[in-house]
Amino acid sequence: MLLKIKKWKIEKYVLLLILLISYLLIGEHFSIFIPCPIHYFTHLYCPGCGVTRMLLHLLHGRFVKAFHANPLLFISLPFFALYYIDLFIAKQKKQKSKLSKFEPFLWYGLIILFLIYGVLRNIPFFSFLAPQ
């Protein structure tokens, strides 16, 4: 039973990844992406604006363009990956994550960082942070 549960969790994540890649490729082919509601109604860039373009550029191996689409998230991706790999390894070993004592500070710090980034990318002096 335990093996089936673990297998289902892995299959669930693989399925989500396949759906994401399918959405990106089909959306790119037919130009049917969902627009950012914050940008649509306010004409301001939220911290997530440009994520779809960034993922598309990453999918095609265009790393410089991916960086320009959403610099903060592009730089954050390796750290998110390491964080979740550490959690996965700790769970497999039935131990606490090495980062668990810093976890509240990490998440609060990320929230503050993304809020500041969201404000800065809408100031004309920092227009280089806007999605391109």
N, C-alpha and C positions, 0 to 999 in steps of 0.2 A: 504494500500500500504506500509506504513512504517513497519508494522508488518511482511509482506512478505519479505522485504529487510533484516530486522534483522534476520529472520528465515533462509534466504538463507545464510547469512554470517556465522551463527553457523553451518549450514549443510556443508558449504564449508570446515570449519576447521575440522569438524568430518570426512569428506571424506578424507582430507589430512592425518589425523592421521591414518585412516584405511589403506590408501595406504602405508604410511611409515611402519606400523607394518607388512603389507603383504610383502613388499619388504624385510624387515629384516628376516622374517620367511622363505620366499621362498629362499632368497639368502643364508641363513644359511643351509637350507636343500640341495640345489644344488651347493653350493660354487660358486656362480656367482656374487660376489660383484664387483662394479666398483672400480678399483684401484685409488689411489691418483695420479693425473698426475704430481704434483710437485715431489713427491717421486720417481715416475717411471722414470722421465727424469733426475733428479739431484741427486737422492739417499739421499736427505736431507728430514728431517721431517718438514712439515709445521705445524702451530698451530692447524690445523684440523685433522691431521693424528691420527687415532685411534678412531674417532667419531663413525664410524659404529660399531666397536667392543664394544665401551662404551655403545651405545644404546642397542645392543644385550644383553650385561651383565645386564643392567638395566631391560630389558624386562624379563629376567629370575631371577631377584632378587639377582644377584651376585654383590653386591655393591663394595666390595674390588677390584674385577677384573675390574669393570667399572672405578674405580678411577685410577687404573694403566694403563688403555687404554688411557685416556686423563685427567690427573689430573686437569688442569686449567678449562676446560669446565665442568667437573664433579662438581667442587666447585662453578662455576659460575651459574649452572642451577637453584638453588633456588633463586638467585638474579634476573635472567631473569624472572622467574615465578612471583616473587613479583612485579617486574616492570610492567609486562603486566597485572597483576591482578589490580594494582593501576590504570593503564590507562583504563582498562575496567570499573572499578567502577566509575571513574571520568566521563567517557563518558556516562554511564547510568544515572548519576546524573546531566549531562550537566554542569559540572564544569571543572576547570583546574585541571590537575593532581598535586598532592603534590610535585612530583619530577620534574615538568616541568621547574622550574628555574635552576635546576642542570643538565638538560638533555644534553646540549652540553658538559659539563665537564665529565659526565658519559660516553658518547660515545667516546670522544677523549681519555679519560683515558683507556677505554677498548681496543681501537685500539692500543694504545701504549703498554699496558700490553700484548696483544696477539702477537705483533711484538717482544717484548723482549722475551717472552716465546718461540716463533718460533726460535729465534737465540740460546737461551740457550739450548734447547733440542737437538741441533746438536753439542754442545761442549762436548768432552769426559768426562770432570769432572761432567757434569750434565746429564750423560747417564740415570739416573733414571727417567728423564722426557720423555724419548723416549717411544713410545707406546709398550706395552708388551702383 
